């Protein structure tokens, strides 16, 4: 049985046909016992891994906390096999290792796009820590974390939000934040170290009329509205405004309510030429590096559209007729 695995390549989606690790082997009928799953359209694989960790640890999902995320690349089995007869296709999949704290121990999962395997346990199989991933095909961790906190808000926070809510992501604003407190000084522990790690402030508009804010980074997540303390880092207002404008642009194009349009990814990039990654027949491109941004925006059906831009201006690249779109560039170094 063959599956479609969607791996994040620099924030865009790249579909590859692979032999699934927990599927039936086409050749000899061997069934792999590798635990894992696949996120459906609009679901967060990182959130599903969290739910699995909560079941394994026998704790509530909100008691499961991200400890770290780290880029890693594997073959189609995502670095974990439980059978000597398991077949793994030899292709390179860029993903990441997610470590959670739950029930007094660490739980490890390997994730690439919509696919996840775990808990990864050396006592139960062969573990591969993965290879370094070139920047151009690294998973967009801010994007993965934004979808993760959206799932938390809508599925796990009903007591805090006054009942079940739906929500869209209105902004994923890249920021540097203290590695010890993620840009939020808790009243119980107000000390934040000076070391800066890359992360993002994620803003979500909920159906109860409120806007919620999360700070996310590779070392964890802070739900600032549900903690006592104060933010010591703020998103760039220009980034927030820009994403509002892109959402409004897509809402107008697809004729859907703005409240149903959600950001999927946003990052600062450096385009290789003046065409901003959009190649059109007969079009000449200025041969100069252009600082700009790359974004993905989803409509209410989950269809994702690419936006390319610079200097506050943008183009819906997906809807550019006749355009050839290359892989999106990696995030620019701060």
C-alpha angles and dihedrals in degrees: 000000000000126000135194110244118198113208124187110242109189089324098310123099121253118187118212130176110233139162105259116238094224097039132096115280107245093215107048107008093245112159118215119219094205106139119230144092149214129257117231123229108299094014126116116236089200090056091049089052088052091053090050091051090051090054092046093048094039093231135120114276092244088059089062109090130188110247099180146336121211131182115245137163128214144158120271094291091064095231101301129092129168101187134055088221094053112124119219122187113234101238128118116250119188112216140126144253114242120200121193132189112222135149094000097305142075124262120198129204134177115218135184118173107304095348126089136174129193172312081280107213123173088209090062103040149341114303126204115193089207136236129276112276120224111241092244092064101033118128114256098244095186088057093048091049092047091056089045094055091044088057090047093052096047100037108028108027104063092121090055096043097048094254138338115328139182119221144186127208108245097179142012101189116186113226140160112242140178110279092219101051104014092234095305120101109209118217087230093052112015096171114112120180121231095239112110125215126186114258143126144247107233119202121196129190110212130202090246088070096254131118117224128200132210131181112214135184139149088272098054151299134274121198095207096190091058098045131072112241142067136276115247095184129055132197119248105265089217091060092049093047092047092054091048088055094049091050090050090048092053093044089056094046096049094033095234130134115274088232089067096052116095136187114240101177140359129174142152113252141170113239116216093227144000094278090072095224095308113115116194126182111268094004118135118216126209107245099229136101111259123200109221144121142272124210142176120207127187129210125217091276092054095253108150124219126194121228122194122189154145138196092020094304125108145184128211092236094186092062096044102118114234094003124145110215119200126202110296115254121252122260114286116248112258 
